[in-house]
Amino acid sequence: MVSSKEESPICDIKISTVGPGYVSGHGAVQELTSMDLAMKLHYLRTTYYFRSQALEGLTIINIKDTMFKWLSHAYIPCGRFRRSDSGRPFIKCNDCGVRFIEARCTMTLDEWLELRDDGNHKLLVPNQVLGPDLSFSPLVLMQLTKFKCGGTSVGMSWAHVLGDAFSAAGFMNLWGQATRSQYPAQPLRMAHSNNVGHNLKSPMNDPIAVVRVGPLGDHWANSNHSKMVTYSFSVSWPELTRLQSKICGDKDHRQMPPFETICTVVWQCVAKAKHGSEVKVVTICKHDSKRSFEGVISNEAQTIKVVKTDSCVEELSLMELGMLIMNQGVDERRNIKEAMETDTELPDFLIYGANLTFVDLYDVPFYELNVRGHSPVYVNCAIDSIGDEGVVLVLPAPKNQSDGMTVSITLTEDQISEFRSVLKEEWSLS
């Protein structure tokens, strides 16, 4: 990983703003749901890597021209935050645009990807957060980095208050359509606000799935108590079958789904890596397709379930642990919404990393981004501004590879090396 500013291969940085090509929001106001505001401290940082053919022959002016047209159909993320008289944040659809960063990399795309250092991806995606000047902070930032070989990375920072990873990917996929002069029939929209807090009793305690921080005011970011480090590893389909067999034994009729298999393995590995520091509660986040609608960005389609055990995770059998994950999760969404609405002031919650958090992103259509007929050769996704307990993302592998999935885990620096040792010794994964 690049360790100093002088050694950084990222140079020639230019910053501008790109908005809709014509007045689109007309000053409209976008209210936010309770779940949107519960996610407001988190950020999705996604980096798409393309070979030279995808943007070959296009100047920055050409690229921005496609963005003008794209953002006219996706104007809500171009707005800025304001507060109502009650102090509740909302989005003013004022066409202020997304921040756009141009940069150059002195390495080739292949050289960059061969480094296999998760920290390097952060150099290709903006890391800004919302605030402290909340009314001037862009909700979306993009960075286009040209590699020495002609390849390109497109990094997007997406404020999670807008919607989940499926929403962010859908937003980017609209840009791909714009590069091919294709546009949706209706503009991108957000789910209707469904505030539930009226006439509800204030909960005695915060939901198990969250940890309260702050108050943070207009600076929507979390500071970890320890340095957080990310490590990724691939799991091929044959390896996944081996893991399922080890967990389920000869009980083929009870074979565990892929995501739950990864959760089982990683949960026990983390428990062993923590050397007696119990990990008896985890949060499981999955996409609920029944609550998802095309053309809608939202946080309402993600389930947030808590799984607890009174037993020592290190001593539980893998099958017992897997059955807990599959059958004993308690959905916390209503509790979170009630906590957001019944507090005197909107609380500042962390959901990702409040407990060890597993997020199923395997079906997110990252690789459906089609730029002039070309798909990304690799996509990296991370969640930023998380709690100290860590986050595990299960992501799709590139379409042209035999790997089944990529697992990205973020833990405190002292826990990552122990986790990697346990993973390799007990599961032969690295």
N, C-alpha and C positions, 0 to 999 in steps of 0.2 A: 504494500500500500504506500502511496506517496505520503511522505512524512512532513514535508515543509512546503511553504509557499513557493520557495525558489525552485524546488524540484518538480513542482506540479506540471504535468504535461498539458494541462488545460490553460489556454491563453487566448488573447485577442477577444476579450469579452465585451459585448455591446448589449445595452439594455434599452428596450423600448416598450411601448404598449400597443396592443392590437385589439380593436373592438369591432362590433358589428358594422357592416358597410353602409347600413342605413338605419334610421331610427326605428327600433324594434320594440323595446320595452314600453315606450311611451310614458315613462315615469311610473309604471305600475309598481305595486307593492307585493312582495312575496312573503306571506306569513310562514312560520316554521312550526313543525310539529314538536311535541315534547321530546320525541326520540331524536329528532334532528339536533335539538339543543343539548340533549344528553351526550351527544357525540362531538360536541364542538371543540374539544381540546385535541382531537386526533386528526392526523393528516395521512393521506395516501400518497406515496412517492413511487411513481411507476416510470420505468425507463424502457423504451422500445429501441431495439437495435436493427438497422436495415443495411443491406448491401448497397453498393453504389448505384445500382440501376433504379432504385425506388425514387430518388430525387435527382437523378442525373439530368443535367441541362437546365435545372430550375434555379433561378436567382432568388435572393431573399424577397425581392419585390413580387415574384411569381408566387412564392410560398405564402406571403402575407395576403395576397389577393384571394387565395383559396380560403384563408382564415377569415377575411372580411365576410365572405359569403356564408361560411360555416357558422360563425358566431351570430349572424342574423337569424339563424334557426335555433340557436342555443344561447339566448341572451341573458337568462337568469344568472348563470355563473359569471357574467360580465358585470353584475351589479356590485353594490357596496353596502355594508351594514349600517343601519341606523337603529336608534332605540325609540320605542313608543313612550308615551307619557308615564306608563307604568314601569318602564325600564326594560321591557322585553325586547330582545333584538329581532329585527326583520331585515329583509333584503330590499333595498331600493333599486329597482330595475332601471338604472340610469345610463346603461351602455358605456360604463367607464372602461370596460375591457379586461383582458388578461395581460399579465406581464410577460414579455417575450425577451428571452436572452439568447444571443448568438455567441457561439464559442468555437474554438478550434482545438483539436487534440493532435499532439505531435506523434502519436502512435497509430498503428493501423488497427482496424477493428479486430482482426484476429489476435494481434498481440494483446490488446486490451482484455478480450474475453478469456484468453489463455491464462491471465493472471489469477483468475478464480478467487479474487479477493472481494468479499461483499462490501467492504468499506469503499472501494473504488466507484461503485455505482452512485454513491452519494455525490460524487463530483460532477455528475451529469444531470442532476435534477435539483431544482431550487429547494432550499431548506427553510425558507421564510415561514413565519407563522402569522396569524391574524393579530393585529394590534402591535404596540399599545395605541397607535392612532387607528382605531378600528374603522372609522369611517373612510379612511384612505387606503386600507389594505385590500389588495386583490385577492379574490377567493381561489383563483387558479393562476398558476405560473407555469410557463413552458420554457424549456431550454433545448435549442437545436445545436448539436455539436457535430462538426465535420471532422472525420478522421483523416489521417494522412493518405489512406488508400482510396478515399472518396466515399466510404461508408458514412452513415449518419446515425446518431442516436437522438431520439426525441424524448426528453424527460418531462413529466408532468407532475406538479404538486397540486393536489386536490384537497380542499378543506372538507373533512368528513361531514361537517354540518350540512353539506349539500346532498349527500347520499353515500351509499356503500360502494364497494369495489365494482359491483355490477353496473352501478350508475356511472361511475368514473370511466369504465371501459366503454359503455354505450356512448358517452360524450365524445371520447376520442374516435370511436368508430364512425361517428358522423363526419369528423374531419376527413377520414379516409374516403367517405362517399363524396365529399366536396372536391377532393382531388380528381375524381372521376366525373364531376359535374352532375352528381346525383344528390337530391335533397329530399328531406322528409315532407310529407303532406302537411304536417302540423309542427309548430315549434316544440322544442323540448319543454316539459313542464314538471313541476314538483307536486308531490302528494298534498292533498288538502290538509290543513291544520285540523287536528282532532284532539284538542285540549280536553283532558279528562278530569282535571283536578277540582272542578267546581263541586261543592257540597260533599267532598270526600274528607275523611278524617286524616290528619297528618300521621304518617307512619311513625312508629316508635323508634325504629332504627333504619339506617340506610339499607337498601337492597344488598344482598350478598355479592352480587355481580359488580358492584361499584366500590370505588374508594373516593372519598371526598378530599379535595385539595383546595388551596386558596383560603379566602376569596381572591380571585385573580383580576377582577374588574374587566378592563378592556384588553388585557394581554392574555390571549388564549394559548397558553403553552405550559407544559409541565417540565419541571426540572427534577431529574432522577437523583436519588441519594447516592447511587453508585454508577460507574461508567457502564453503559450497555453496549454489548458487542453482538454482532449477527454472524451466524454460521449457516451455510446451506449445504445440503447433500441431496443426491439423486437416489431415487428408488425405482428400479426397473420392474417390469411386470413379473419376471421370474423371482426377483427378490421379494416382491410383495406376496407372491404365492407362498414362498418359504416362511415369511413372517406369519401369515395366516395359519399355516400348518402348525407352526410352533405354538401359537396361541390356542388354537382349537383342537389340536390333536387329530384324532380320527373322527371327530364330530362334524363331518362335512355338511350335515344338514343345518349346522349352526355357524357356518362360516361367516366371518366378520367382514363388513364392507371395508373398502380401502381406507377411507378417511378415519373411521373408528379404529382400524388396525394401527395406523400411524399414531393416533392419540394414545392408544394403549401402550405402545412401545416407548414413546417419548415421555409420557407421564412417569412411568417407572424409572426410566433412565435419569430424568431430572431429579426424582426423589433420591436416587442413589448418589447422584452428583452432589446433592446438598448435605450429605453426611449427617443425617439425623434431624435436619431441619425439615419438619413435616410439610408435605404438600398434599393436604387432605381435601382441598377444595380446588376445582378447576372450572373454567367457564368455556362453554362450547358455543361457537357462533357458526350458524349455517344459513344458507339462502332458502327462503320459503317461496318457491316459484308461484304458489297460489296467490301470493300477495304482491307479485311483481307485474307491472304493466308496461308494454312497449311504449317508448317515448316519455317515460316518467322517471325522474331521478328521485330517490327516496331512501330513507333509513328504515322504512316500515317493513321491508321484506326480509330483514335479517332476524332470525331467532337468536335469543341470548339465553342459554340454559346453564344452570349451575349444577354441578355433580359433586356430591360430598360423600365421604366415607369416614367412619370412626376407626377403621383399622389402619395399620401401618401399610402404606402403599408398597414399600419394598418387599413386604412379606406376603402380600396378596398374590394369588395365582393370576397369571395373565388373563385367563378366561374370566375370572371373577371381576377383574378390573375392566375388561372389555364389556361385560354385561352391565356394569354400573354405567359406563358411558352410553351404551345403547338404550338402556331402559329406565335409568333413574334421574335423568336430567329434569330440572324444574325450570320452566320458562319464567324469566324475571322481567319480561318487557312491561307488563302492566304495573309491577311494583316500581320500576324505574320511572315510568310516566307519572305515576301518582306522586313519587318523591319530587319530581321536577315541578309539579303543578301545585302542591300543597305547602311547599316551603314559602316562607315570607318573601325571600328573594330567590331567584333561580340559582340553584347550587352549581358548583363546579365539580363535575364528576369525571373520573377516569374509568372506562370499562375495559379496554384492552390493557392487560397487565395489572389490573386490580387483583385478580388471581392469575395463576398460570392460564393463559387464554389460547385456545385452539380455534383457528379460523379456517373454514373450508372455502377455498377460492379455486378449487380445481375446475369448476365449470364456468369461471369468469371468461368471457370471450376475448382475452388479450390478443390471441393470435388471429382473430378475425379482423383486426385492423388491416385494411387493404389500401395501400397507397399506390395508386396508378398500376394496379395489378400485382403488387408485391407485398408479401406479408413479412413481419419481423422475423429475423433468425433467432432472436432470443428476447425475452421480456423479463425484467426484474421488477418485483413489487415489494414494497416495505410499508409498514405502518409506523409513523413517527409520533412522538410525544405520548409515550406509554408509561404504565406503572412499572415498578421494580420487580414484580413477579414474573414478567416476561411474556412473550407472545410467540406462538408457533403458527406459521402459515403453510398450508398445503396448496401448492400451485401446479398448474399444468406444465408438462415438459414441452419443448419445441416440437412441432408437428413432424419434423423430419428426423427426429431421434427416437430410439427405441425405449428410452427411459419413460417410465409410467408417470412419474410426478417428481416435483422438486419440493423439498421440505426446507423452510427457512425458519430458524429459531433465533430469537433475540433474548439473551439473558445477561445478568451482570458479568463483568469481565472475569471475576474469579470462578464463576460457575461454568463458563463455556468450555474451558480446557478439561475439566472433570467430566462434563457431559460427553465430550468427544471421545474421551478414553473409554467410558462405559459403553457408548454406542458401538465402538469398534470391537472391544473385547467380547461383549455379550451378543452382538447382532451382526458383526462383520460388515458394518456400514461406515462409510467415511466420505 
